[in-house]
């Protein structure tokens, strides 16, 4: 089976550069090489991707459909690479947590501190208090309370 993704980068460059000649220049290819690559994709898919005139090239409806999906696929590939490059969970930022003093100090804080040690880019903002506050107004990410419902 032939690589069905062959030429996609040339197709994307052609759309984004606005034409075959501009894409060829950006890619360091000849205009003919770009046109042949696009032709092979069109042949493989059985549709015309571009309306070609002597003055300009524009996407057909099918070409626009294909372009949108190629862009999405490329974004997914980049996201996948990023996740692999930086680890599956690149936890970072601030986590603001309010909890009862005794329960929080003995049960919750040790777990959160282990987590913060594992994820060096995580900053904890912990509040140990047995009194009620307006946790929504104070913008806590997590509030732990004990008592009956």
N, C-alpha and C positions, 0 to 999 in steps of 0.2 A: 504494500500500500504506500502510495506516495505521500509525502508530508503535506497535509492539508493546510499547514500554517506557513508554508513557503511563500514568500512574497508579501506577507501581511505588513511588514515594516515598510516596504516600498509603497504599498497602497496607502498606508496611513500618512507617510511623508508626502505623497502626491496630493492627498486631500488637504493636508495642513499647509503645504507650501503654495497651494493654489494652482498647481499645474505640473505637467510632466517635466518641462525644462527647469523650473525652480527646484523640483524634487531631485532631479538629476544633479544639479549643482550642489544641493545640500548633502546628498548622499555620496558624491564623488563618483557618479556613474554617468554614462552617456544617456541622452534623451531616449535613444533607441532601446537601451537596456531596460529603462523604466517602462517604456511602452510595451515591450515584450513581456515583462513580468506581469503587468496589469492584464495583458491579453491572455496569458496562461491562467491567471486567476479567473477571468471571465469565462474562459473555455471550461475550466474545471467546474465552476458553479453553474454554467449554462445561462448566464445573464450578463447584460451589459451594465457595467458599474459607472461608466462615464458617457456623457453625450459629448462627442468630439466634433469641433468645428475648426476651421482654419484659424479662428481668432481666440477661442478659449475652450476649456474643458469644464464641464459641470457634472456633478453627480446625478445619476438617475435616481429614481425612487428606491430601487433595489440597492444602488450604491450607498445611498444615505442610510438605509436599513443596515447594511453590512458594516458601514463605518461605525455606527453607534455601537454595534455589538463588539466590534474589534476594540474600540476604546474601552468598553466595560471589561472585556476579557483582559486587556493589558493592565487595567487598574487592579484587577483581582490578582494577576501575576505579581505585580509590584507589591501589593499588600502581603501576599504569601512570602515573597522574598524578604520583606521587611520583618515579618514575624519570625522567620527563621534566623535572620541576621541579628535581631535584637532579643531573641528569646520569645517563647510563646506568649508569655505575659510580661510585658514591660510596664510594670506598675510604677506610676510616678505621680507626684502631686501631693496635695495635703488632704489628710483624712481627719476630720474634726469629730470627736466622739465624746459624748457625755454619759456618765454611768454613776451608779451609787458608789460611795467611797469604799466600803468594805468589800462588797461583791466585786467591784471593778478592780480593786487593787489585788485581790487574791485570784480571781478567775479570768477576767477579761484582759487586763493589762499585760500579763505574761504572754498570752497568745498574740496580742497585737505587737508587742515588742519583738517576738520571734519573727513575725511577719515583716516588720520594719527592717530587721537585720537581714532577712532574705532579699528584700527589695530595697536596695540602697537609695533609690530615688523617691521613696515614700517618706513623707514627713507627717508625724503624728501630732495632733493637737488634742490632748486628753484632758477632760475635766471630770474630777471626782467630786461629786456633791450629792447629798441626800435631800436637798431641797429642790422644789420645782422651779424651773425657769421657763422663759419663752424660747424654747429650743429652735422653733421655726424662725423667729425673728433673729436669733443669734446665728442662724445658718449652720446648724450642725448637720453632718452627713448621716450620723447614726446616734440615736439616743437609746440607752438601755435603762429600763426601769423595772423595779420589782413591786409586786403587790397583787391584790386580787382584782379581777376585772368586773 
